[in-house]
Amino acid sequence: MTSELPKNPKNSELVEGQDENFLGGLPAKATSEIEALHRAACEAQQLFYLDPMTGYSVTTRFAHLERGSCCTNGCRHCPYVEDMLGRSLAVPEKPVRIISLCPSQTETLYALGLGDRIVGSTRYCVHPQEETQKTVRVGGTKKVDLELVRSLRPDLIIAEKEENPREMVEELSKIAPVYVTDVTDFASALKMIDRLGGLTGSKVEAAKILREIRENWRGLPRFEKPLRAAYLIWRKPWMVVGAGTYIGSLLKEAGLSSIFEGHSSSRYPEVTEQELIQARPEIVFLSSEPFPFRDSHVQEIQALLPEARVVLTDGELWSWYGSRMRQFPKFLERLKASLSL
């Protein structure tokens, strides 16, 4: 097989070090078709290929060989890992130049002790505040400066399915391996922390965070009565939290009934004022993000739903998964106390 691999003058000793099992790191469930795609893409000197299972681009091992110095151990040691979409991609054993494109993940990476390895993030990655100000802002969660990303020479980019568009992930996959997380509920948020720990060589730190979350959540101060709750994230049009969302999962964990969970197939459906009235929520949360609800909006909704409790709430504590989850039980306790419930 080594004779068929491309020879990179800057990295010839690593190329020659490859053997017939250079794809042996693929997950056991990977099909022969996927293995064949990996091999064909490397032999054709392609930096990425299209995964037929997900439709996403996947970085090949050839991309690492071509770079020649993606990690301290040399590219022959880059294992294949499976991201949370089931995509197999080659990632250095200990990535040293990381770009994070989701605020929750960025905060979690810092909590894992990886601050010195984060070279880029989005302008929405604002926690921890002092540390994130030192990283290069590559753009927003929906659009980044590809040339700026390229100039940072990342050996790992971390994206989130909900936050980052597929088209952007495709383009970034031509630059570096893009590990995509997929957080839809409390359980998958815990899985994400564990995965990031394994991916970055921070398993011990990840285990500590997970232990703290589980300990804090053991006595979660749930609402005794399953109040009918609506969680609004946008105005004009009104948008609410639906099914298959992390926020919806937390509403359930808190003992509340998310009334728009079955409203439509959309995870964040648009609703009319009439639909809000007909849903008869007992409590309405107006989130501080992504739309910055204020007191004037409380009055607006209160006039529409005079019998409901309308509350401004901290969107970060409801929607930022990862290391932030350690703070949610105390936040919920304060929320209950403020509502006298």
Rosetta blueprint (number, residue, H / E / L):
1 M L
2 T H
3 S H
4 E H
5 L L
6 P L
7 K L
8 N L
9 P H
10 K H
11 N H
12 S H
13 E H
14 L H
15 V H
16 E H
17 G L
18 Q L
19 D L
20 E L
21 N L
22 F L
23 L L
24 G L
25 G L
26 L L
27 P L
28 A L
29 K L
30 A L
31 T L
32 S H
33 E H
34 I H
35 E H
36 A H
37 L H
38 H H
39 R H
40 A H
41 A H
42 C H
43 E H
44 A L
45 Q L
46 Q L
47 L L
48 F E
49 Y E
50 L E
51 D L
52 P L
53 M L
54 T L
55 G L
56 Y L
57 S E
58 V E
59 T E
60 T L
61 R H
62 F H
63 A H
64 H H
65 L H
66 E H
67 R H
68 G L
69 S L
70 C L
71 C L
72 T L
73 N L
74 G L
75 C H
76 R H
77 H H
78 C L
79 P L
80 Y E
81 V E
82 E E
83 D L
84 M L
85 L L
86 G L
87 R L
88 S E
89 L E
90 A E
91 V L
92 P L
93 E L
94 K L
95 P L
96 V L
97 R L
98 I E
99 I E
100 S E
101 L L
102 C L
103 P H
104 S H
105 Q H
106 T H
107 E H
108 T H
109 L H
110 Y H
111 A H
112 L L
113 G L
114 L L
115 G H
116 D H
117 R H
118 I E
119 V E
120 G E
121 S E
122 T L
123 R L
124 Y L
125 C L
126 V L
127 H L
128 P L
129 Q H
130 E H
131 E H
132 T H
133 Q L
134 K L
135 T L
136 V E
137 R E
138 V L
139 G E
140 G L
141 T L
142 K L
143 K L
144 V E
145 D L
146 L H
147 E H
148 L H
149 V H
150 R H
151 S H
152 L L
153 R L
154 P L
155 D L
156 L E
157 I E
158 I E
159 A E
160 E E
161 K L
162 E L
163 E L
164 N L
165 P L
166 R H
167 E H
168 M H
169 V H
170 E H
171 E H
172 L H
173 S L
174 K L
175 I L
176 A L
177 P L
178 V E
179 Y E
180 V E
181 T E
182 D L
183 V L
184 T L
185 D L
186 F H
187 A H
188 S H
189 A H
190 L H
191 K H
192 M H
193 I H
194 D H
195 R H
196 L H
197 G H
198 G H
199 L H
200 T L
201 G L
202 S L
203 K H
204 V H
205 E H
206 A H
207 A H
208 K H
209 I H
210 L H
211 R H
212 E H
213 I H
214 R H
215 E H
216 N H
217 W H
218 R L
219 G L
220 L L
221 P L
222 R L
223 F L
224 E L
225 K L
226 P L
227 L L
228 R E
229 A E
230 A E
231 Y E
232 L E
233 I E
234 W E
235 R L
236 K L
237 P L
238 W E
239 M E
240 V E
241 V L
242 G L
243 A L
244 G L
245 T L
246 Y H
247 I H
248 G H
249 S H
250 L H
251 L H
252 K H
253 E H
254 A L
255 G L
256 L L
257 S E
258 S E
259 I L
260 F L
261 E L
262 G L
263 H L
264 S L
265 S L
266 S L
267 R L
268 Y L
269 P L
270 E E
271 V E
272 T L
273 E H
274 Q H
275 E H
276 L H
277 I H
278 Q H
279 A H
280 R L
281 P L
282 E L
283 I E
284 V E
285 F E
286 L E
287 S E
288 S L
289 E L
290 P L
291 F L
292 P L
293 F L
294 R L
295 D H
296 S H
297 H H
298 V H
299 Q H
300 E H
301 I H
302 Q H
303 A H
304 L H
305 L L
306 P L
307 E L
308 A L
309 R E
310 V E
311 V E
312 L E
313 T E
314 D L
315 G H
316 E H
317 L H
318 W H
319 S H
320 W L
321 Y L
322 G L
323 S H
324 R H
325 M H
326 R H
327 Q H
328 F H
329 P H
330 K H
331 F H
332 L H
333 E H
334 R H
335 L H
336 K H
337 A H
338 S H
339 L H
340 S L
341 L L
